């Protein structure tokens, strides 16, 4: 378990340091691959749940980034800015990315983008409490369960 906690801690650190959507999406994809690997090899619920947690943290990070993306109020969506490469402004902060190109470049549907944004709106403390509770039960948890939880908090219907 100590090794898994160290890897989880590394994944959380990588997510915090990620500057672009593509970096975060790569972490999410690796976590999903680890979930599938753990499931296929019957590595146990604990391994599966840690991989699920990393995936959920990455989805939440993607949702946060999409929530901060620039929305075009009028006219055509920006096409010339590569969405997954964050431009760095003079003050060292990442400049907002255009929303529509970001969603397209990630190759995700608007529905997926909305789902990740809903997940990102769950306050960090509530997310951590939900994760802790799930780990404490020792039962497998899934991204779908968390989506339902996030939608209940938002007051929305299941998507």
DSSP file (Angstrom, degrees, kcal/mol; ACC not computed):
  #  RESIDUE AA STRUCTURE BP1 BP2  ACC     N-H-->O    O-->H-N    N-H-->O    O-->H-N    TCO  KAPPA ALPHA  PHI   PSI    X-CA   Y-CA   Z-CA
    1    1 A X     >        0   0    0      0, 0.0     4,-2.5     0, 0.0     5,-0.2   0.000 360.0 360.0 360.0 -35.1    0.0    0.0    0.0
    2    2 A X  H  >  +     0   0    0      1,-0.2     4,-2.1     2,-0.2     5,-0.1   0.900 360.0  50.9 -59.5 -41.0    2.9    2.4    0.7
    3    3 A X  H  > S+     0   0    0      2,-0.2     4,-2.2     1,-0.2    -1,-0.2   0.892 109.7  49.7 -62.7 -40.7    4.0    2.1   -2.9
    4    4 A X  H  > S+     0   0    0      2,-0.2     4,-2.6     1,-0.2    -2,-0.2   0.899 109.9  50.7 -66.4 -39.8    0.5    2.8   -4.2
    5    5 A X  H  X S+     0   0    0     -4,-2.5     4,-2.5     2,-0.2    -1,-0.2   0.886 109.6  51.1 -65.0 -37.7    0.3    5.9   -2.0
    6    6 A X  H  X S+     0   0    0     -4,-2.1     4,-2.2     2,-0.2    -2,-0.2   0.914 111.8  46.8 -64.7 -42.1    3.6    7.1   -3.3
    7    7 A X  H  X S+     0   0    0     -4,-2.2     4,-2.5     2,-0.2    -2,-0.2   0.888 111.8  50.9 -67.5 -38.6    2.5    6.7   -6.9
    8    8 A X  H  X S+     0   0    0     -4,-2.6     4,-2.5     2,-0.2    -2,-0.2   0.927 109.9  50.3 -62.2 -44.0   -0.8    8.4   -6.1
    9    9 A X  H  X S+     0   0    0     -4,-2.5     4,-2.2     1,-0.2    -2,-0.2   0.898 110.6  49.6 -61.2 -41.3    1.1   11.3   -4.6
   10   10 A X  H  X S+     0   0    0     -4,-2.2     4,-2.7     2,-0.2    -1,-0.2   0.910 110.6  50.1 -63.5 -42.3    3.4   11.5   -7.7
   11   11 A X  H  X S+     0   0    0     -4,-2.5     4,-2.4     2,-0.2    -2,-0.2   0.907 110.2  49.7 -63.9 -41.8    0.3   11.5  -10.0
   12   12 A X  H  X S+     0   0    0     -4,-2.5     4,-2.1     2,-0.2    -1,-0.2   0.902 111.6  49.5 -63.2 -41.0   -1.3   14.3   -7.9
   13   13 A X  H  X S+     0   0    0     -4,-2.2     4,-1.9     2,-0.2    -2,-0.2   0.918 109.9  50.8 -63.8 -43.9    1.9   16.3   -8.2
   14   14 A X  H  X S+     0   0    0     -4,-2.7     4,-1.1     1,-0.2    -2,-0.2   0.902 109.9  50.4 -60.2 -41.4    2.1   15.7  -11.9
   15   15 A X  H  < S+     0   0    0     -4,-2.4     3,-0.5     1,-0.2    -1,-0.2   0.914 109.6  50.5 -62.8 -42.4   -1.5   16.9  -12.3
   16   16 A X  H  < S+     0   0    0     -4,-2.1    -1,-0.2     1,-0.2    -2,-0.2   0.845 113.7  45.5 -64.5 -33.3   -0.7   20.1  -10.2
   17   17 A X  H  < S+     0   0    0     -4,-1.9    -1,-0.2    -5,-0.1    -2,-0.2   0.615  86.4 112.6 -86.2 -13.1    2.3   20.8  -12.4
   18   18 A X     <  -     0   0    0     -4,-1.1     3,-0.0    -3,-0.5    -3,-0.0  -0.387  40.3-178.3 -66.3 134.0    0.5   20.2  -15.7
   19   19 A X        +     0   0    0     -2,-0.1     2,-0.3    65,-0.1    -1,-0.1   0.614  59.1  52.6-107.3 -18.4    0.1   23.3  -17.8
   20   20 A X  S  > S-     0   0    0      1,-0.1     4,-1.8    65,-0.1     5,-0.2  -0.838  76.8-122.1-123.5 158.5   -1.8   22.1  -20.8
   21   21 A X  H  > S+     0   0    0     -2,-0.3     4,-2.9    62,-0.3     5,-0.2   0.888 113.0  55.8 -60.4 -40.2   -4.9   20.1  -21.5
   22   22 A X  H  > S+     0   0    0     62,-0.6     4,-2.1     1,-0.2    -1,-0.2   0.873 104.8  52.5 -65.7 -35.7   -2.9   17.5  -23.4
   23   23 A X  H  > S+     0   0    0     61,-0.3     4,-1.6     2,-0.2    -1,-0.2   0.929 113.6  43.4 -62.5 -44.7   -0.6   16.9  -20.4
   24   24 A X  H  X S+     0   0    0     -4,-1.8     4,-2.4     1,-0.2    -2,-0.2   0.900 111.5  53.9 -68.8 -40.4   -3.6   16.3  -18.1
   25   25 A X  H  X S+     0   0    0     -4,-2.9     4,-2.7     1,-0.2    -1,-0.2   0.880 105.5  54.5 -62.7 -36.4   -5.4   14.2  -20.7
   26   26 A X  H  X S+     0   0    0     -4,-2.1     4,-2.3     2,-0.2    -1,-0.2   0.907 108.6  48.3 -62.3 -41.1   -2.3   12.0  -21.0
   27   27 A X  H  X S+     0   0    0     -4,-1.6     4,-2.4     2,-0.2    -2,-0.2   0.914 111.7  49.9 -64.3 -42.4   -2.3   11.4  -17.2
   28   28 A X  H  X S+     0   0    0     -4,-2.4     4,-2.3     1,-0.2    -2,-0.2   0.923 111.1  49.0 -61.2 -44.3   -6.1   10.6  -17.4
   29   29 A X  H  X S+     0   0    0     -4,-2.7     4,-2.2     1,-0.2    -2,-0.2   0.891 110.9  49.8 -64.3 -39.8   -5.4    8.1  -20.2
   30   30 A X  H  X S+     0   0    0     -4,-2.3     4,-2.4     2,-0.2    -1,-0.2   0.897 110.2  51.1 -64.3 -40.1   -2.6    6.4  -18.3
   31   31 A X  H  X S+     0   0    0     -4,-2.4     4,-2.2     2,-0.2    -2,-0.2   0.898 110.0  49.3 -64.5 -40.0   -4.8    6.1  -15.2
   32   32 A X  H  X S+     0   0    0     -4,-2.3     4,-2.5     2,-0.2    -2,-0.2   0.899 110.4  50.7 -66.1 -39.4   -7.6    4.5  -17.3
   33   33 A X  H  X S+     0   0    0     -4,-2.2     4,-2.4     1,-0.2    -2,-0.2   0.907 110.1  49.8 -63.4 -40.2   -5.1    2.1  -18.8
   34   34 A X  H  X S+     0   0    0     -4,-2.4     4,-2.8     2,-0.2    -2,-0.2   0.884 109.3  52.5 -64.8 -38.1   -3.9    1.3  -15.3
   35   35 A X  H  X S+     0   0    0     -4,-2.2     4,-2.3     2,-0.2    -2,-0.2   0.939 111.6  45.3 -60.7 -47.3   -7.6    0.7  -14.3
   36   36 A X  H  X S+     0   0    0     -4,-2.5     4,-2.7     2,-0.2    -2,-0.2   0.887 113.6  50.0 -65.3 -38.8   -8.1   -1.7  -17.2
   37   37 A X  H  X S+     0   0    0     -4,-2.4     4,-2.4     2,-0.2    -2,-0.2   0.932 111.1  48.4 -63.9 -47.5   -4.8   -3.5  -16.4
   38   38 A X  H  <>S+     0   0    0     -4,-2.8     5,-2.5     1,-0.2     6,-0.4   0.886 114.5  46.7 -60.7 -39.2   -5.7   -3.9  -12.7
   39   39 A X  H ><5S+     0   0    0     -4,-2.3     3,-1.0    -5,-0.2    -2,-0.2   0.934 112.5  48.5 -68.8 -46.1   -9.1   -5.2  -13.7
   40   40 A X  H 3<5S+     0   0    0     -4,-2.7    -2,-0.2     1,-0.2    -1,-0.2   0.854 117.9  40.4 -64.1 -36.0   -7.8   -7.6  -16.3
   41   41 A X  T 3<5S-     0   0    0     -4,-2.4    -1,-0.2    -5,-0.2    -2,-0.2   0.337 106.6-124.1 -96.2   7.4   -5.1   -9.0  -14.0
   42   42 A X  T < 5 +     0   0    0     -3,-1.0    -3,-0.2    -4,-0.3    -4,-0.1   0.925  47.8 164.9  50.5  50.7   -7.4   -9.1  -10.9
   43   43 A X      < -     0   0    0     -5,-2.5     4,-0.3     1,-0.2    -1,-0.1   0.518  52.0 -99.4 -76.7  -4.2   -4.9   -7.0   -9.0
   44   44 A X     >  -     0   0    0     -6,-0.4     4,-2.0     1,-0.1    -1,-0.2  -0.132  30.7 -78.0 105.0 159.6   -7.5   -6.2   -6.4
   45   45 A X  H  > S+     0   0    0      1,-0.2     4,-3.1     2,-0.2     5,-0.2   0.860 122.2  58.9 -62.6 -39.6   -9.9   -3.5   -5.4
   46   46 A X  H  > S+     0   0    0      2,-0.2     4,-2.1     1,-0.2    -1,-0.2   0.931 108.7  43.9 -60.6 -46.7   -7.3   -1.3   -3.8
   47   47 A X  H  > S+     0   0    0     -4,-0.3     4,-2.0     1,-0.2    -1,-0.2   0.917 114.9  50.0 -62.8 -43.7   -5.2   -1.1   -7.0
   48   48 A X  H  X S+     0   0    0     -4,-2.0     4,-2.2     1,-0.2    -2,-0.2   0.909 110.6  49.7 -61.3 -43.3   -8.3   -0.5   -9.1
   49   49 A X  H  X S+     0   0    0     -4,-3.1     4,-2.6     2,-0.2    -1,-0.2   0.865 108.4  52.0 -67.9 -36.3   -9.5    2.3   -6.8
   50   50 A X  H  X S+     0   0    0     -4,-2.1     4,-2.1    -5,-0.2    -1,-0.2   0.914 111.1  47.6 -66.1 -40.5   -6.2    4.1   -6.8
   51   51 A X  H  X S+     0   0    0     -4,-2.0     4,-2.2     2,-0.2    -2,-0.2   0.904 112.1  50.7 -64.4 -40.3   -6.2    4.1  -10.6
   52   52 A X  H  X S+     0   0    0     -4,-2.2     4,-2.7     1,-0.2    -2,-0.2   0.906 107.8  53.2 -62.7 -41.8   -9.8    5.3  -10.5
   53   53 A X  H  X S+     0   0    0     -4,-2.6     4,-2.6     1,-0.2    -1,-0.2   0.917 108.9  48.6 -60.6 -43.9   -8.9    8.1   -8.1
   54   54 A X  H  X S+     0   0    0     -4,-2.1     4,-2.3     2,-0.2    -1,-0.2   0.920 111.4  50.4 -62.4 -42.9   -6.1    9.3  -10.4
   55   55 A X  H  X S+     0   0    0     -4,-2.2     4,-2.6     1,-0.2    -2,-0.2   0.928 111.5  48.0 -60.5 -45.0   -8.4    9.3  -13.4
   56   56 A X  H  X S+     0   0    0     -4,-2.7     4,-2.5     1,-0.2    -2,-0.2   0.898 110.2  51.5 -64.3 -40.2  -11.0   11.3  -11.4
   57   57 A X  H  X S+     0   0    0     -4,-2.6     4,-2.1     1,-0.2    -1,-0.2   0.899 111.5  48.1 -63.2 -38.9   -8.5   13.8  -10.3
   58   58 A X  H  X S+     0   0    0     -4,-2.3     4,-2.7     2,-0.2    -2,-0.2   0.912 110.7  50.2 -67.9 -42.0   -7.3   14.2  -13.9
   59   59 A X  H  X S+     0   0    0     -4,-2.6     4,-2.6     1,-0.2    -2,-0.2   0.908 110.5  50.4 -62.1 -40.7  -10.9   14.6  -15.2
   60   60 A X  H  X S+     0   0    0     -4,-2.5     4,-2.5     2,-0.2    -1,-0.2   0.908 110.5  49.6 -63.1 -41.0  -11.5   17.2  -12.5
   61   61 A X  H  X S+     0   0    0     -4,-2.1     4,-2.4     2,-0.2    -2,-0.2   0.913 110.7  49.4 -64.3 -42.8   -8.4   19.1  -13.6
   62   62 A X  H  X S+     0   0    0     -4,-2.7     4,-2.4     1,-0.2    -2,-0.2   0.918 111.0  50.8 -60.8 -42.7   -9.5   19.0  -17.2
   63   63 A X  H  X S+     0   0    0     -4,-2.6     4,-2.4    53,-0.3    -2,-0.2   0.897 108.8  51.0 -61.4 -41.4  -12.9   20.3  -16.1
   64   64 A X  H  X S+     0   0    0     -4,-2.5     4,-1.4     1,-0.2    -1,-0.2   0.923 110.9  48.6 -60.8 -44.3  -11.2   23.1  -14.2
   65   65 A X  H  X S+     0   0    0     -4,-2.4     4,-0.5     1,-0.2    32,-0.2   0.892 112.1  48.2 -65.3 -39.4   -9.2   24.1  -17.2
   66   66 A X  H >< S+     0   0    0     -4,-2.4     3,-0.7     1,-0.2    -1,-0.2   0.863 107.1  56.2 -69.2 -35.0  -12.2   24.0  -19.5
   67   67 A X  H 3< S+     0   0    0     -4,-2.4    -1,-0.2     1,-0.2    -2,-0.2   0.829 110.0  46.7 -63.5 -30.3  -14.2   26.1  -17.0
   68   68 A X  H 3< S+     0   0    0     -4,-1.4    -1,-0.2    -5,-0.2    -2,-0.2   0.544  89.6 113.5 -87.7  -7.5  -11.4   28.7  -17.3
   69   69 A X  S << S-     0   0    0     -3,-0.7     2,-0.3    -4,-0.5    29,-0.2  -0.281  77.4-100.8 -66.8 150.0  -11.3   28.6  -21.1
   70   70 A X  B     -a   98   0A   0     27,-2.8    29,-2.9     1,-0.0     2,-0.5  -0.529  32.7-151.7 -71.1 131.0  -12.3   31.7  -23.1
   71   71 A X        -     0   0    0     -2,-0.3     2,-0.4    27,-0.2    27,-0.0  -0.892  17.8-123.1-101.5 134.2  -15.8   31.5  -24.5
   72   72 A X        -     0   0    0     -2,-0.5     3,-0.1     1,-0.2     5,-0.1  -0.634  19.1-166.2 -74.7 127.9  -16.5   33.4  -27.7
   73   73 A X  S    S+     0   0    0     -2,-0.4     2,-0.3     1,-0.2    -1,-0.2   0.826  70.8   3.1 -82.7 -33.4  -19.4   35.7  -27.1
   74   74 A X  S    S+     0   0    0      2,-0.1    -1,-0.2     0, 0.0     0, 0.0  -0.957 105.2  18.1-146.1 162.0  -19.9   36.5  -30.8
   75   75 A X  S    S-     0   0    0     -2,-0.3     2,-0.1    -3,-0.1     3,-0.1  -0.148  97.2 -20.6  76.9-167.6  -18.6   35.5  -34.1
   76   76 A X  S    S-     0   0    0      1,-0.1    -2,-0.1     0, 0.0     3,-0.1  -0.444  72.2-101.8 -78.4 149.1  -16.6   32.5  -35.2
   77   77 A X        -     0   0    0     -2,-0.1    -1,-0.1     1,-0.1     2,-0.1  -0.384  46.8 -94.4 -66.0 148.5  -14.6   30.4  -32.7
   78   78 A X        +     0   0    0      1,-0.2    23,-0.3    -3,-0.1    -1,-0.1  -0.418  45.4 173.2 -63.5 136.5  -10.9   31.1  -32.7
   79   79 A X        +     0   0    0     -2,-0.1    -1,-0.2    -3,-0.1     4,-0.1   0.619  63.1  68.9-115.8 -24.2   -9.1   28.6  -34.9
   80   80 A X  S    S+     0   0    0      2,-0.1     2,-0.6     3,-0.0    -2,-0.1   0.632  81.0  80.9 -80.7 -13.2   -5.5   29.8  -34.9
   81   81 A X  S    S-     0   0    0      6,-0.0     2,-0.4     2,-0.0    17,-0.1  -0.829  82.3-125.7 -98.2 119.6   -4.6   29.1  -31.3
   82   82 A X    >   -     0   0    0     -2,-0.6     3,-1.1     1,-0.2    20,-0.1  -0.494  23.6-149.7 -61.3 117.3   -3.6   25.5  -30.6
   83   83 A X  T 3  S+     0   0    0     -2,-0.4   -62,-0.3     1,-0.3    -1,-0.2   0.827  87.2  50.3 -65.0 -36.8   -5.9   24.8  -27.7
   84   84 A X  T 3  S+     0   0    0     17,-0.1     2,-0.8   -64,-0.1   -62,-0.6   0.497  94.6  79.4 -87.8   0.0   -3.9   22.3  -25.7
   85   85 A X  S <  S-     0   0    0     -3,-1.1     2,-0.3   -65,-0.1    -1,-0.1  -0.895  78.9-142.3-106.4 106.3   -0.7   24.5  -25.7
   86   86 A X        -     0   0    0     -2,-0.8     2,-0.3    11,-0.1    10,-0.1  -0.478  11.4-135.0 -69.5 128.7   -1.2   27.1  -23.0
   87   87 A X        -     0   0    0      8,-0.4     8,-4.3    -2,-0.3     2,-0.6  -0.672  16.7-135.5 -80.8 138.8    0.3   30.4  -24.0
   88   88 A X  B     -B   94   0B   0     -2,-0.3     6,-0.2     6,-0.2     5,-0.0  -0.853  16.3-145.3-100.0 125.1    2.3   32.0  -21.2
   89   89 A X    >   -     0   0    0      4,-2.9     3,-1.9    -2,-0.6     6,-0.0  -0.219  33.8 -93.3 -80.0 175.6    1.7   35.7  -20.7
   90   90 A X  T 3  S+     0   0    0      1,-0.3    -1,-0.1     2,-0.1    -2,-0.0   0.783 124.6  58.3 -63.4 -27.3    4.4   38.2  -19.6
   91   91 A X  T 3  S-     0   0    0      2,-0.1    -1,-0.3     1,-0.0     3,-0.1   0.385 119.3-108.7 -85.2   6.6    3.5   37.7  -15.9
   92   92 A X  S <  S+     0   0    0     -3,-1.9     2,-0.2     1,-0.3    -2,-0.1   0.432  78.8 127.0  86.2  -1.8    4.2   34.0  -16.2
   93   93 A X        -     0   0    0      1,-0.1    -4,-2.9    -5,-0.0     2,-0.3  -0.593  69.4-101.9 -88.0 150.7    0.6   32.9  -15.9
   94   94 A X  B     -B   88   0B   0     -6,-0.2    -6,-0.2    -2,-0.2     2,-0.1  -0.557  37.3-129.0 -70.3 130.0   -1.1   30.6  -18.5
   95   95 A X        -     0   0    0     -8,-4.3    -8,-0.4    -2,-0.3    -1,-0.1  -0.493  36.0 -89.4 -75.5 150.2   -3.2   32.7  -20.8
   96   96 A X        -     0   0    0     -2,-0.1     2,-0.3   -10,-0.1   -27,-0.1  -0.299  40.6-136.6 -60.8 143.7   -6.8   31.4  -21.3
   97   97 A X        -     0   0    0    -32,-0.2   -27,-2.8    -3,-0.1     2,-0.3  -0.724  26.3 -99.9 -97.4 151.3   -7.3   28.9  -24.0
   98   98 A X  B  >  -a   70   0A   0     -2,-0.3     4,-1.5   -29,-0.2   -27,-0.2  -0.560  29.9-140.9 -73.4 134.8  -10.2   29.2  -26.4
   99   99 A X  H  > S+     0   0    0    -29,-2.9     4,-2.4    -2,-0.3     5,-0.2   0.938  91.6  48.8 -64.2 -54.9  -13.0   26.7  -25.4
  100  100 A X  H  > S+     0   0    0    -30,-0.3     4,-2.3     1,-0.2     5,-0.2   0.922 114.0  45.1 -60.2 -48.5  -14.2   25.3  -28.7
  101  101 A X  H  > S+     0   0    0    -23,-0.3     4,-3.2     1,-0.2    -1,-0.2   0.866 111.1  56.2 -62.4 -32.4  -10.8   24.5  -30.2
  102  102 A X  H  X S+     0   0    0     -4,-1.5     4,-2.0     2,-0.2    -2,-0.2   0.946 109.1  44.6 -62.8 -47.3   -9.8   23.0  -26.8
  103  103 A X  H  X>S+     0   0    0     -4,-2.4     5,-1.7     2,-0.2     4,-0.8   0.919 116.8  46.7 -62.9 -43.7  -12.7   20.6  -26.9
  104  104 A X  H ><5S+     0   0    0     -4,-2.3     3,-0.8    -5,-0.2    -2,-0.2   0.926 111.6  49.7 -65.2 -44.7  -12.1   19.7  -30.6
  105  105 A X  H 3<5S+     0   0    0     -4,-3.2    -1,-0.2     1,-0.3    -2,-0.2   0.843 108.0  53.8 -66.4 -32.4   -8.4   19.3  -30.2
  106  106 A X  H 3<5S-     0   0    0     -4,-2.0    -1,-0.3    -5,-0.2    -2,-0.2   0.708 107.7-130.0 -71.8 -18.8   -8.9   16.9  -27.2
  107  107 A X  T <<5 +     0   0    0     -4,-0.8     2,-0.3    -3,-0.8    -3,-0.2   0.845  61.5 132.5  73.5  33.4  -11.2   14.9  -29.4
  108  108 A X      < -     0   0    0     -5,-1.7    -1,-0.3     1,-0.0     2,-0.1  -0.779  57.1-110.6-115.0 160.3  -14.0   14.8  -26.8
  109  109 A X     >  -     0   0    0     -2,-0.3     4,-2.3     1,-0.1     5,-0.1  -0.439  28.2-114.0 -81.7 161.8  -17.7   15.5  -27.1
  110  110 A X  H  > S+     0   0    0      1,-0.2     4,-2.6     2,-0.2     5,-0.2   0.853 119.2  58.8 -61.1 -34.4  -19.4   18.6  -25.6
  111  111 A X  H  > S+     0   0    0      2,-0.2     4,-2.2     1,-0.2    -1,-0.2   0.920 106.5  45.9 -61.9 -44.7  -21.2   16.1  -23.3
  112  112 A X  H  > S+     0   0    0      2,-0.2     4,-2.6     1,-0.2     5,-0.2   0.916 111.6  52.5 -64.1 -43.1  -17.8   14.8  -21.9
  113  113 A X  H  X S+     0   0    0     -4,-2.3     4,-1.9     1,-0.2    -2,-0.2   0.917 111.0  46.8 -59.3 -43.9  -16.6   18.4  -21.6
  114  114 A X  H  X S+     0   0    0     -4,-2.6     4,-2.3     2,-0.2    -1,-0.2   0.895 110.4  53.4 -64.5 -39.7  -19.7   19.3  -19.6
  115  115 A X  H  X S+     0   0    0     -4,-2.2     4,-2.3     1,-0.2    -2,-0.2   0.929 109.5  47.5 -62.2 -45.8  -19.4   16.2  -17.4
  116  116 A X  H  X S+     0   0    0     -4,-2.6     4,-2.1     1,-0.2   -53,-0.3   0.879 111.1  51.9 -63.4 -37.2  -15.7   17.0  -16.5
  117  117 A X  H  X S+     0   0    0     -4,-1.9     4,-1.1    -5,-0.2    -1,-0.2   0.880 108.2  51.2 -67.2 -36.9  -16.8   20.6  -15.7
  118  118 A X  H  < S+     0   0    0     -4,-2.3     3,-0.5     1,-0.2     4,-0.4   0.916 110.2  49.5 -63.2 -43.5  -19.5   19.3  -13.4
  119  119 A X  H >< S+     0   0    0     -4,-2.3     3,-1.3     1,-0.2    -2,-0.2   0.888 107.5  55.3 -61.3 -39.2  -16.9   17.1  -11.7
  120  120 A X  H 3< S+     0   0    0     -4,-2.1    -1,-0.2     1,-0.3    -2,-0.2   0.755  97.5  64.2 -67.4 -24.3  -14.6   20.1  -11.3
  121  121 A X  T 3< S+     0   0    0     -4,-1.1     2,-0.4    -3,-0.5    -1,-0.3   0.627  75.4 103.2 -77.0 -12.8  -17.3   22.0   -9.5
  122  122 A X  S <  S-     0   0    0     -3,-1.3     5,-0.1    -4,-0.4    28,-0.1  -0.584  87.5-109.4 -68.8 123.7  -17.4   19.6   -6.6
  123  123 A X     >  -     0   0    0     -2,-0.4     4,-2.5     1,-0.1     3,-0.3  -0.241  23.2-118.4 -56.7 143.5  -15.5   21.4   -3.8
  124  124 A X  H  > S+     0   0    0      1,-0.2     4,-2.9     2,-0.2     5,-0.2   0.861 113.0  52.9 -52.2 -42.6  -12.1   19.8   -3.1
  125  125 A X  H  > S+     0   0    0      1,-0.2     4,-2.5     2,-0.2    -1,-0.2   0.922 110.3  46.7 -62.9 -43.7  -13.0   19.0    0.4
  126  126 A X  H  > S+     0   0    0     -3,-0.3     4,-2.5     2,-0.2    -2,-0.2   0.887 112.5  51.0 -66.3 -37.8  -16.2   17.1   -0.6
  127  127 A X  H  X S+     0   0    0     -4,-2.5     4,-2.7     2,-0.2    -2,-0.2   0.954 111.8  46.5 -61.7 -49.5  -14.2   15.3   -3.3
  128  128 A X  H  X S+     0   0    0     -4,-2.9     4,-2.7     1,-0.2    -2,-0.2   0.882 112.6  50.4 -61.9 -38.9  -11.6   14.2   -0.8
  129  129 A X  H  X S+     0   0    0     -4,-2.5     4,-2.6    -5,-0.2    -1,-0.2   0.919 110.9  49.2 -63.8 -43.0  -14.2   13.1    1.7
  130  130 A X  H  X S+     0   0    0     -4,-2.5     4,-2.2     2,-0.2    -2,-0.2   0.933 113.2  46.7 -61.7 -46.3  -16.0   11.1   -1.0
  131  131 A X  H  X S+     0   0    0     -4,-2.7     4,-2.7     2,-0.2     5,-0.2   0.931 112.8  49.2 -61.3 -47.3  -12.8    9.4   -2.1
  132  132 A X  H  X S+     0   0    0     -4,-2.7     4,-2.7     1,-0.2    -2,-0.2   0.916 110.5  50.6 -59.7 -43.9  -11.8    8.7    1.6
  133  133 A X  H  X S+     0   0    0     -4,-2.6     4,-1.5     1,-0.2    -1,-0.2   0.911 111.5  48.2 -60.6 -42.8  -15.2    7.2    2.3
  134  134 A X  H  X>S+     0   0    0     -4,-2.2     4,-0.9     1,-0.2     5,-0.6   0.913 112.7  47.5 -65.9 -42.7  -14.9    5.0   -0.8
  135  135 A X  H ><5S+     0   0    0     -4,-2.7     3,-0.6     1,-0.2    -2,-0.2   0.904 109.2  55.6 -63.3 -40.2  -11.4    3.8    0.1
  136  136 A X  H 3<5S+     0   0    0     -4,-2.7    -1,-0.2     1,-0.2    -2,-0.2   0.831 103.0  54.5 -63.6 -32.4  -12.6    3.1    3.7
  137  137 A X  H 3<5S-     0   0    0     -4,-1.5    -1,-0.2    -5,-0.2    -2,-0.2   0.780  97.8-140.6 -72.6 -24.5  -15.4    0.8    2.5
  138  138 A X  T <<5 +     0   0    0     -4,-0.9     2,-0.3    -3,-0.6    -3,-0.1   0.553  59.1 126.4  75.9   6.9  -12.9   -1.3    0.6
  139  139 A X  S   <S-     0   0    0     -5,-0.6    -1,-0.3     1,-0.1    -2,-0.1  -0.695  70.1 -96.4 -97.0 151.8  -15.4   -1.7   -2.2
  140  140 A X        -     0   0    0     -2,-0.3     2,-0.3    -3,-0.1    -1,-0.1  -0.383  40.7-164.1 -63.1 137.7  -14.7   -0.8   -5.8
  141  141 A X        -     0   0    0    -96,-0.2     2,-0.3    -2,-0.1   -89,-0.1  -0.902   2.6-151.7-122.2 159.0  -15.8    2.6   -6.9
  142  142 A X     >  -     0   0    0     -2,-0.3     4,-1.6     1,-0.1     3,-0.2  -0.840  29.7-114.3-128.3 159.6  -16.2    3.9  -10.4
  143  143 A X  H  > S+     0   0    0     -2,-0.3     4,-2.5     1,-0.2     5,-0.2   0.855 116.7  60.2 -58.3 -34.2  -16.1    7.2  -12.3
  144  144 A X  H  > S+     0   0    0      1,-0.2     4,-2.2     2,-0.2    -1,-0.2   0.901 101.4  52.4 -62.7 -40.4  -19.8    6.8  -13.0
  145  145 A X  H  > S+     0   0    0     -3,-0.2     4,-2.1     1,-0.2    -1,-0.2   0.919 110.4  48.0 -60.2 -43.2  -20.5    6.8   -9.3
  146  146 A X  H  X S+     0   0    0     -4,-1.6     4,-3.0     1,-0.2    -2,-0.2   0.902 108.2  54.5 -66.5 -39.0  -18.6   10.0   -8.9
  147  147 A X  H  X S+     0   0    0     -4,-2.5     4,-2.6     1,-0.2    -1,-0.2   0.917 108.5  49.2 -59.3 -42.5  -20.4   11.6  -11.8
  148  148 A X  H  X S+     0   0    0     -4,-2.2     4,-2.3     2,-0.2    -1,-0.2   0.923 111.4  49.4 -62.1 -43.3  -23.7   10.8  -10.2
  149  149 A X  H  X S+     0   0    0     -4,-2.1     4,-2.1     2,-0.2    -2,-0.2   0.932 112.2  47.9 -59.8 -47.3  -22.5   12.3   -6.9
  150  150 A X  H  X S+     0   0    0     -4,-3.0     4,-2.0     1,-0.2    -2,-0.2   0.892 111.6  50.1 -62.3 -40.9  -21.3   15.5   -8.7
  151  151 A X  H  X>S+     0   0    0     -4,-2.6     5,-2.2    -5,-0.2     4,-1.5   0.870 108.1  53.1 -67.8 -36.4  -24.6   15.8  -10.6
  152  152 A X  H  <5S+     0   0    0     -4,-2.3    -2,-0.2     2,-0.2    -1,-0.2   0.919 109.4  49.0 -62.9 -42.4  -26.5   15.5   -7.3
  153  153 A X  H  <5S+     0   0    0     -4,-2.1    -2,-0.2     1,-0.2    -1,-0.2   0.888 114.4  45.1 -63.4 -37.6  -24.5   18.3   -5.8
  154  154 A X  H  <5S-     0   0    0     -4,-2.0    -1,-0.2    -5,-0.2    -2,-0.2   0.705 110.7-124.3 -78.5 -19.2  -25.1   20.4   -8.8
  155  155 A X  T  <5 +     0   0    0     -4,-1.5    -3,-0.2     1,-0.2     2,-0.1   0.660  65.0 135.4  84.7  16.4  -28.8   19.4   -8.8
  156  156 A X      < -     0   0    0     -5,-2.2    -1,-0.2    -6,-0.2     2,-0.2  -0.409  57.0-103.7 -96.1 171.7  -28.6   18.2  -12.4
  157  157 A X        -     0   0    0     -2,-0.1    -1,-0.1     1,-0.1     2,-0.1  -0.527  48.4 -85.1 -88.3 159.6  -29.9   15.1  -14.1
  158  158 A X              0   0    0     -2,-0.2    -1,-0.1     1,-0.1   -10,-0.1  -0.375 360.0 360.0 -66.0 139.9  -27.7   12.2  -15.1
  159  159 A X              0   0    0     -2,-0.1    -1,-0.1    -3,-0.1   -44,-0.1   0.353 360.0 360.0-119.7 360.0  -25.9   12.4  -18.4
